[in-house]
Amino acid sequence: MKKNLLFLFTVLIITGFITAEGINVTFPRAGSTFYKNSSVNIAWTSRDCTDRNFKINIFRNSISEANFVQQLLTSNATTIPWTIPISYSPGHYMIRVKTADNVCIGDSPAFRISEPPTIDWTTEEAGSPQNTSTPKLRPLGNNVRNLNRNLNITLPSSIKINYPKKETNWRLKLGNTALPFPIRVQWEKTGPGSQDSRVKIILFRKVQDRYMRKKILLTPSTRNTGLFTGRISRDLRSSMYTIIIQTLDGKIRVESEMFQITNAENDSH
């Protein structure tokens, strides 16, 4: 009798695992390698998930709040195109797909992002039997324009944030402190092809290497022209900050370099 009960209990546990709500990330696969600024189709399957709105979060090295780098959004789909930002550092990454209600969650295995190669066409030395051009593979670094020219390929569209930079310091208390502090954000579209005509811009504050959950929405929608001017409160804390620019269709989401905001009322400069 005890054996029968134990067997029934085991069957119920296994059945519960099989039928439980969940997400299985089918791509990227373990050990995959992708080049920066290339396009990847993130794919997953879902079982018994009521919510059909998905959040796709990308992390560097491991899945933790401190390692979060980008988020994509989609509805009624089990795949989404992702253009790997050229600003990403080479290394290992992981992806977490979850429903908007946070009930169903699935993680990808670790995969690698690396610098793209380039082909440098050089001519054989004079006097050689065949004076022809020979391709030689060399590291490209961030020079994606040379890659596009040398290989004659079409690179996907993205956004590059040019300002603020890592050496930028917004000193809030300088000037007329009764007025909000004027700011500007500059970016450029990279790669050919169309992009969403409008973007939203977010300011994040980073404390002890973790992103604070509270964010400052600089604008929910502005034209994707490469320039935004606005104002922020002069009462923000002195800290390191970063800017997020995301197209309203959710297909492109990029992050600026970390820069400084100083409450200059107590600053000696």
C-alpha positions as CSV (number, residue, x, y, z in Angstrom):
1,M,0.0,0.0,0.0
2,K,2.8,2.4,0.9
3,K,4.6,1.6,-2.3
4,N,1.5,2.4,-4.3
5,L,1.0,5.7,-2.6
6,L,4.7,6.6,-3.1
7,F,4.3,5.7,-6.8
8,L,1.2,7.8,-7.2
9,F,2.8,10.8,-5.4
10,T,5.8,10.6,-7.7
11,V,3.6,10.5,-10.8
12,L,1.7,13.6,-9.6
13,I,4.9,15.5,-9.1
14,I,6.2,14.6,-12.5
15,T,2.9,15.5,-14.1
16,G,2.9,18.8,-12.4
17,F,6.3,19.7,-13.8
18,I,5.3,18.6,-17.3
19,T,2.1,20.7,-17.3
20,A,3.4,23.7,-15.4
21,E,3.3,27.1,-17.0
22,G,6.7,28.0,-18.5
23,I,8.8,29.4,-21.3
24,N,11.6,27.5,-23.1
25,V,14.1,29.7,-25.0
26,T,15.0,27.8,-28.1
27,F,17.4,30.4,-29.6
28,P,20.2,31.4,-29.0
29,R,21.6,28.0,-28.3
30,A,24.4,27.2,-25.9
31,G,27.8,28.1,-27.2
32,S,26.5,30.2,-30.1
33,T,28.6,33.2,-31.2
34,F,27.3,36.4,-32.8
35,Y,29.0,39.5,-34.1
36,K,28.2,43.0,-32.8
37,N,25.7,44.9,-35.0
38,S,24.4,41.6,-36.5
39,S,20.8,40.5,-36.4
40,V,19.6,37.6,-34.4
41,N,16.1,36.1,-34.1
42,I,15.4,35.3,-30.5
43,A,12.9,32.4,-30.3
44,W,11.0,30.6,-27.5
45,T,8.0,28.4,-26.8
46,S,5.5,28.9,-24.1
47,R,3.2,26.5,-22.3
48,D,-0.1,27.4,-20.6
49,C,0.9,31.1,-20.3
50,T,-2.3,33.3,-20.1
51,D,-0.4,36.5,-20.8
52,R,0.7,36.8,-24.4
53,N,2.8,40.0,-23.9
54,F,6.5,39.2,-23.5
55,K,9.5,41.0,-22.1
56,I,12.9,39.9,-23.4
57,N,15.8,41.0,-21.1
58,I,19.4,40.7,-22.1
59,F,22.1,40.3,-19.4
60,R,25.9,40.2,-19.5
61,N,27.7,37.3,-17.9
62,S,24.8,36.2,-15.7
63,I,21.2,36.9,-15.1
64,S,21.0,39.5,-12.3
65,E,19.7,43.1,-11.9
66,A,23.3,44.4,-11.9
67,N,24.0,42.8,-15.3
68,F,20.9,44.0,-17.1
69,V,21.8,45.7,-20.4
70,Q,18.7,45.8,-22.7
71,Q,15.0,45.0,-22.9
72,L,12.8,44.2,-25.9
73,L,9.0,43.9,-25.9
74,T,6.6,42.0,-28.1
75,S,3.0,40.7,-28.1
76,N,1.4,37.5,-29.5
77,A,4.7,36.2,-30.8
78,T,7.3,33.6,-30.0
79,T,10.2,35.2,-31.9
80,I,11.6,38.7,-32.2
81,P,14.4,40.2,-34.3
82,W,17.3,41.7,-32.2
83,T,20.1,43.8,-33.6
84,I,23.1,43.5,-31.3
85,P,24.3,47.0,-30.4
86,I,27.7,47.9,-31.6
87,S,28.3,49.4,-28.1
88,Y,28.2,46.0,-26.4
89,S,31.4,44.7,-24.9
90,P,32.6,41.3,-26.2
91,G,31.8,38.5,-23.8
92,H,29.2,36.1,-22.7
93,Y,25.5,37.0,-22.5
94,M,22.2,35.4,-21.5
95,I,18.5,36.1,-22.3
96,R,15.5,35.9,-20.0
97,V,12.0,35.8,-21.6
98,K,9.0,36.3,-19.4
99,T,5.4,37.3,-19.7
100,A,4.5,40.8,-18.7
101,D,2.6,39.5,-15.6
102,N,5.9,37.7,-14.5
103,V,4.2,34.3,-14.3
104,C,6.0,32.5,-17.1
105,I,9.8,32.8,-17.2
106,G,12.5,31.1,-19.2
107,D,16.3,31.6,-19.5
108,S,18.6,31.0,-22.5
109,P,22.0,29.2,-22.1
110,A,25.1,31.4,-22.3
111,F,26.2,32.6,-25.7
112,R,29.0,34.8,-26.9
113,I,29.1,38.2,-28.6
114,S,32.4,39.1,-30.3
115,E,33.9,41.8,-32.6
116,P,33.1,41.2,-36.3
117,P,35.9,40.2,-38.7
118,T,36.9,42.2,-41.7
119,I,38.7,41.3,-44.9
120,D,41.6,43.5,-45.8
121,W,42.5,43.2,-49.5
122,T,46.2,43.6,-50.1
123,T,48.3,43.1,-53.2
124,E,51.0,40.4,-53.6
125,E,54.6,41.7,-53.7
126,A,56.0,42.6,-57.1
127,G,57.7,39.6,-58.8
128,S,55.5,37.0,-57.3
129,P,54.2,34.3,-59.7
130,Q,50.6,35.7,-59.4
131,N,50.2,39.4,-58.8
132,T,46.6,39.2,-57.4
133,S,44.7,40.5,-54.5
134,T,44.6,38.2,-51.5
135,P,42.1,38.5,-48.6
136,K,43.5,38.6,-45.1
137,L,41.4,38.4,-42.0
138,R,42.2,41.0,-39.4
139,P,40.4,42.2,-36.3
140,L,37.9,45.0,-37.0
141,G,37.3,46.5,-33.6
142,N,34.5,49.1,-33.8
143,N,35.3,50.1,-37.4
144,V,32.0,48.7,-38.8
145,R,32.0,51.1,-41.7
146,N,35.2,49.4,-43.1
147,L,33.4,46.0,-42.7
148,N,30.5,47.3,-44.8
149,R,32.8,48.7,-47.5
150,N,35.1,45.7,-47.7
151,L,32.5,43.0,-47.7
152,N,29.9,45.0,-49.6
153,I,27.1,43.8,-47.2
154,T,24.1,45.5,-45.7
155,L,24.3,46.1,-42.0
156,P,21.1,46.3,-39.9
157,S,19.8,49.6,-38.5
158,S,20.6,50.7,-35.0
159,I,21.1,53.9,-32.9
160,K,24.4,55.3,-31.6
161,I,24.3,57.7,-28.7
162,N,26.9,60.5,-29.1
163,Y,26.0,62.7,-26.1
164,P,26.2,62.5,-23.2
165,K,29.6,60.8,-23.1
166,K,31.5,59.2,-20.3
167,E,33.4,62.4,-19.5
168,T,30.2,64.5,-19.4
169,N,29.3,66.1,-16.1
170,W,25.9,67.9,-15.7
171,R,26.4,70.4,-12.8
172,L,22.9,71.0,-11.6
173,K,23.2,73.9,-9.2
174,L,25.2,76.2,-11.5
175,G,23.3,79.1,-13.0
176,N,19.8,80.2,-12.0
177,T,18.8,77.5,-9.5
178,A,15.2,78.6,-9.7
179,L,14.9,77.2,-13.2
180,P,15.2,73.5,-14.3
181,F,18.6,72.4,-15.6
182,P,18.7,72.4,-19.5
183,I,19.9,69.2,-21.1
184,R,20.4,67.8,-24.6
185,V,20.7,64.2,-25.9
186,Q,22.3,63.5,-29.3
187,W,22.3,60.3,-31.3
188,E,22.6,59.1,-34.9
189,K,21.0,56.3,-36.9
190,T,23.4,53.7,-38.0
191,G,23.0,51.3,-40.9
192,P,20.6,51.6,-43.8
193,G,16.9,50.9,-43.7
194,S,13.9,52.4,-42.0
195,Q,13.5,52.9,-38.2
196,D,10.5,53.9,-36.1
197,S,10.0,57.7,-36.5
198,R,9.7,58.3,-32.8
199,V,11.6,57.3,-29.6
200,K,11.3,57.6,-25.9
201,I,14.3,58.7,-23.7
202,I,14.9,57.6,-20.1
203,L,17.4,58.7,-17.5
204,F,18.6,56.0,-15.1
205,R,20.6,56.5,-11.9
206,K,23.1,53.8,-11.0
207,V,24.1,53.2,-7.3
208,Q,26.6,50.6,-6.2
209,D,26.7,49.0,-9.6
210,R,22.9,48.4,-9.6
211,Y,20.2,50.1,-11.6
212,M,17.6,51.8,-9.4
213,R,14.1,50.6,-10.3
214,K,12.8,54.2,-10.3
215,K,13.6,55.9,-13.6
216,I,13.2,59.4,-14.9
217,L,11.3,59.5,-18.2
218,L,12.7,62.5,-20.1
219,T,10.2,62.1,-22.8
220,P,7.6,59.4,-23.7
221,S,7.8,60.3,-27.4
222,T,10.0,62.5,-29.5
223,R,10.9,62.6,-33.2
224,N,13.8,60.3,-34.1
225,T,15.9,63.1,-35.5
226,G,19.0,62.7,-33.5
227,L,18.5,65.6,-31.0
228,F,16.4,66.1,-27.9
229,T,16.5,69.1,-25.7
230,G,14.7,69.3,-22.4
231,R,15.1,70.1,-18.7
232,I,15.6,68.2,-15.5
233,S,15.2,69.1,-11.8
234,R,18.2,70.7,-10.1
235,D,17.6,68.5,-7.0
236,L,18.8,65.2,-8.5
237,R,21.5,63.4,-6.4
238,S,25.1,63.4,-7.4
239,S,25.7,60.0,-9.0
240,M,26.5,58.1,-12.1
241,Y,23.7,58.1,-14.7
242,T,23.0,56.5,-18.1
243,I,20.6,57.4,-20.9
244,I,18.3,54.8,-22.6
245,I,16.8,55.5,-26.1
246,Q,14.2,53.1,-27.3
247,T,12.1,53.3,-30.5
248,L,8.3,53.2,-29.8
249,D,8.0,49.9,-31.7
250,G,10.4,48.3,-29.2
251,K,12.8,47.0,-31.9
252,I,15.8,49.2,-30.9
253,R,16.9,49.9,-27.4
254,V,20.4,51.3,-26.7
255,E,22.2,52.7,-23.7
256,S,24.7,55.5,-23.4
257,E,28.0,55.4,-21.6
258,M,27.9,56.1,-17.9
259,F,28.3,59.8,-17.1
260,Q,28.1,62.0,-14.1
261,I,25.5,64.3,-12.7
262,T,26.8,66.6,-9.9
263,N,24.8,68.6,-7.4
264,A,27.2,71.5,-7.7
265,E,25.8,73.3,-4.7
266,N,28.4,71.4,-2.6
267,D,31.0,71.1,-5.3
268,S,34.3,73.0,-5.0
269,H,34.6,73.7,-8.7
